[in-house]
């Protein structure tokens, strides 16, 4: 009995004949790849309109002699060229000298605030890694400053820093007997420490939350093995915790630096439109140069210089951290 040979169709013919063959998954795969970008496109356009357009307008304003006489039609302001930038960086003149003083104050304030926020946040996150009764309550309490609205929190601190009826002087002077007279916290040199206190108070919970999330990826077996080898708490933190959090800390420090250096709400609410010289951050200084003296061209030039400085610092920081990461991986 002979067996009839059944003609075999080619694989390509089967794919073309059968619905839902290979081409369909290919098309659906391309759609799945393109779908996230299509969903992000409206948000991307809106983000560009919100940030890019004002930035370009500010750059254009920095090349004009824009004062209160041209507010209704700033495009009609006379062309100034680089005069606004020359005035801003002329450190022998009053405007440039004041900007340099504000810049140095902002750098010192930012370094102190970022260091304290990172230190407190890391210490709290490491401490709360262990299981103990009340850990959940402490985690919630630690995040309260980060959850509170900035204006409500800073206004509360402004009342607490009042000289005659503030809580700070009541505790330090009346209760603890420190100092002969109550201190002025919102004027003079003490204003720097008042601003730093508020900045650290509202900023360290973000560091705590970020480090605590990063610690979830560190295996507990490493700590147990280190403990069996006789490593104490400090050696475990130095040789396990900090190396494991290197990438998290790199991003955290950069974000904290940018937020703190550009912070406007905290000094504005704490001191008002005119901050003391000891707490004259550059964001508030640019605001005063623009809206107090009505010289928007010079204020815009200062803003562009600040943008260039932050871009330079960010680019250098990312370059150094990327090289360090490649060197450690190699």
C-alpha positions in Angstrom: 0.0 0.0 0.0 1.5 3.2 -1.2 1.4 6.3 1.0 0.2 9.4 -0.7 2.6 12.2 -0.2 1.0 15.3 1.2 2.5 18.5 -0.3 4.1 20.6 2.3 3.5 24.3 2.1 6.3 26.7 2.8 6.5 28.4 6.1 6.1 31.8 4.5 2.9 30.7 2.7 1.5 29.4 6.0 2.3 32.7 7.7 0.7 34.6 4.9 -2.4 32.4 4.9 -3.1 32.0 8.6 -4.5 35.1 10.2 -2.6 36.2 13.2 0.7 34.8 11.9 4.1 36.3 12.4 3.5 39.7 10.8 0.7 40.5 13.3 2.8 40.1 16.4 5.5 42.2 14.7 3.0 45.0 14.2 1.6 44.6 17.7 5.1 44.7 19.1 5.8 48.0 17.4 2.6 49.4 18.7 3.5 48.3 22.3 6.9 50.0 21.9 5.4 53.2 20.6 2.5 53.4 23.0 4.5 54.7 26.1 6.0 57.4 24.0 2.6 58.5 22.6 1.3 58.6 26.2 4.2 60.7 27.3 4.1 63.1 24.3 1.4 65.5 25.7 3.1 65.7 29.1 6.5 66.3 27.3 5.0 69.1 25.2 3.4 70.7 28.2 6.6 70.4 30.2 8.6 72.1 27.4 6.0 74.9 27.2 6.1 75.5 30.9 9.9 75.5 31.3 11.5 76.0 27.9 9.4 79.0 26.7 10.0 81.1 29.9 13.6 80.2 29.9 14.0 81.4 26.3 12.1 84.6 27.1 14.4 85.2 30.2 17.5 84.8 28.0 16.1 87.3 25.5 15.3 89.7 28.3 18.8 89.5 29.6 20.1 91.3 26.5 17.7 94.3 26.8 17.5 97.3 29.0 14.2 96.2 30.4 12.9 98.4 33.2 9.5 99.4 34.5 9.0 101.7 31.5 8.8 98.7 29.1 6.8 96.2 31.2 3.7 96.5 28.9 5.8 95.7 25.8 9.2 94.3 26.9 10.1 93.6 23.2 10.3 97.4 22.7 13.0 97.8 25.3 16.4 99.0 23.9 19.0 96.4 23.1 21.7 96.2 25.7 23.9 93.5 24.4 26.2 92.2 27.2 25.9 95.2 29.4 23.7 93.4 31.9 26.2 90.6 32.2 29.0 93.1 32.5 27.3 94.8 35.4 26.5 91.5 37.1 30.1 90.2 37.1 31.8 93.6 37.8 32.7 92.7 41.4 34.2 96.1 42.0 30.8 97.8 41.5 28.0 97.6 44.1 25.8 95.3 42.0 28.4 92.8 41.2 29.8 92.9 44.7 26.4 92.2 46.2 25.8 89.3 43.8 29.2 87.8 44.6 28.4 88.0 48.4 25.0 86.4 47.8 26.7 83.6 45.7 29.2 82.8 48.4 26.5 82.8 51.0 24.4 80.5 48.9 27.3 78.1 48.4 28.1 77.8 52.1 24.4 77.4 52.9 23.9 74.7 50.3 27.0 72.7 51.4 25.9 72.8 55.0 22.3 72.0 54.3 23.0 69.1 51.9 25.6 67.6 54.3 23.3 67.7 57.3 20.3 66.5 55.4 22.3 63.5 54.0 23.8 62.7 57.4 20.5 62.9 59.3 18.6 61.0 56.6 21.2 58.2 56.4 21.5 57.8 60.1 17.7 57.6 60.6 17.4 55.1 57.7 20.1 52.9 59.0 18.6 53.1 62.5 15.1 52.1 61.3 16.4 49.1 59.4 16.2 47.0 62.5 12.9 45.6 63.6 11.6 47.0 66.9 8.3 48.1 68.4 7.2 51.5 67.2 9.3 51.5 64.1 6.3 52.3 61.9 5.3 55.2 64.1 8.8 56.7 63.9 8.9 56.3 60.1 5.6 58.3 59.9 6.8 61.0 62.2 10.1 61.4 60.4 8.2 62.0 57.1 5.9 64.7 58.6 8.2 67.7 57.7 8.3 66.4 54.1 4.5 66.1 53.9 3.7 69.5 55.3 3.1 72.4 52.9 6.2 74.6 52.7 4.4 77.8 53.5 2.6 76.5 56.6 5.8 74.9 57.9 8.0 78.0 57.3 5.4 80.4 58.8 5.4 78.3 61.9 9.1 78.4 62.1 9.0 82.2 61.7 6.7 82.5 64.7 9.0 80.2 66.7 12.0 82.4 65.9 10.4 85.6 67.1 12.7 87.3 69.7 10.2 88.2 72.4 7.5 85.6 72.2 9.1 82.8 70.1 9.5 79.2 71.3 13.2 79.1 70.5 14.2 81.9 72.8 11.7 80.7 75.4 13.5 77.3 75.6 17.0 78.6 75.2 16.9 81.7 77.3 14.0 81.3 79.7 14.1 77.5 80.3 17.8 76.7 79.9 19.2 80.1 80.8 21.5 80.3 77.8 22.6 83.9 77.0 22.1 87.1 78.8 19.3 88.4 76.5 17.0 86.7 73.9 18.6 86.5 70.5 17.4 88.0 67.2 17.0 85.1 64.8 15.5 86.7 61.8 17.9 89.6 61.5 21.7 89.9 61.7 24.2 87.0 61.5 21.8 84.6 63.3 19.5 84.6 60.3 21.9 82.3 58.5 21.5 79.6 61.2 17.7 80.1 61.4 17.5 79.6 57.6 19.8 76.6 57.8 17.7 75.0 60.6 14.5 75.4 58.6 16.1 74.0 55.4 17.5 71.0 57.1 14.3 70.3 59.0 12.2 70.2 55.9 14.9 68.6 53.7 16.3 65.7 55.6 13.1 63.5 55.4 13.6 63.3 51.6 17.1 62.0 52.2 15.7 59.6 54.8 13.1 58.3 52.4 15.5 57.9 49.5 18.2 56.1 51.6 15.6 53.9 53.3 14.3 52.8 49.8 17.9 52.1 48.7 18.5 49.9 51.8 15.7 47.6 50.7 18.0 46.3 48.0 20.9 45.4 50.3 20.7 41.7 51.2 20.4 41.0 54.9 22.6 38.0 54.5 25.6 40.3 54.0 25.1 41.9 57.4 24.6 38.4 59.0 27.8 37.1 57.4 29.7 40.2 58.5 28.4 39.9 62.1 29.5 36.2 62.2 33.0 37.4 61.0 33.1 39.7 64.0 32.4 43.0 62.1 30.7 45.6 64.3 28.1 48.1 63.4 30.5 50.8 62.2 32.4 48.3 60.0 29.1 47.0 58.5 28.1 50.6 57.7 31.5 51.4 56.2 32.0 48.3 54.2 28.4 47.2 53.3 25.9 50.0 53.7 27.8 52.9 52.2 29.2 51.0 49.1 25.8 49.5 48.4 24.2 53.0 48.5 26.8 54.7 46.3 24.6 55.1 43.3 21.6 56.2 45.4 23.7 58.7 47.2 25.1 60.1 44.0 21.6 60.9 42.8 20.4 62.1 46.2 23.3 64.6 46.7 22.7 66.1 43.2 19.0 66.5 43.8 19.5 68.0 47.2 22.1 70.4 45.8 19.8 71.6 43.1 16.8 72.0 45.3 18.7 73.8 48.0 20.7 76.1 45.7 17.5 77.2 43.9 15.3 77.4 47.1 13.2 80.6 47.0 10.2 79.8 49.1 12.0 79.2 52.4 13.9 82.5 52.6 11.0 84.5 51.1 8.5 83.2 53.6 10.9 83.3 56.5 12.3 86.9 56.0 10.0 88.5 53.5 11.0 90.4 50.4 14.3 91.6 51.8 16.5 89.0 53.6 19.3 89.9 55.9 22.8 90.0 54.3 23.8 86.9 56.2 20.9 84.9 54.7 20.7 86.6 51.3 20.4 83.5 49.0 21.0 84.1 45.4 17.4 83.2 44.4 16.0 85.9 46.7 18.7 88.3 45.6 17.7 87.9 41.9 14.1 88.5 42.9 15.1 91.7 44.7 17.2 92.8 41.7 14.3 92.3 39.4 11.1 93.2 41.3 12.5 95.7 43.9 14.6 97.8 41.6 12.5 97.1 38.5 15.6 96.2 36.5 14.4 93.1 34.8 17.3 93.0 32.3 19.9 92.7 35.0 17.8 90.2 37.0 17.5 88.1 33.9 21.2 88.2 33.3 21.8 87.0 36.8 19.3 84.2 36.3 21.1 83.1 33.1 24.5 83.1 34.9 22.9 81.0 37.7 21.6 78.6 35.1 25.1 78.3 33.5 26.7 77.7 36.9 24.2 74.9 37.8 24.6 73.3 34.4 28.4 73.4 34.8 28.3 71.9 38.3 25.7 69.2 37.3 27.7 68.2 34.2 31.0 68.0 36.1 29.4 66.1 38.9 27.8 63.5 36.5 31.1 63.2 34.7 33.0 62.5 37.9 30.5 60.1 39.3 30.2 58.2 36.0 34.0 57.8 35.8 34.1 56.7 39.4 31.5 54.1 38.8 33.3 52.8 35.8 36.5 52.6 37.7 34.9 50.8 40.6 33.2 48.3 38.3 36.4 47.8 36.4 
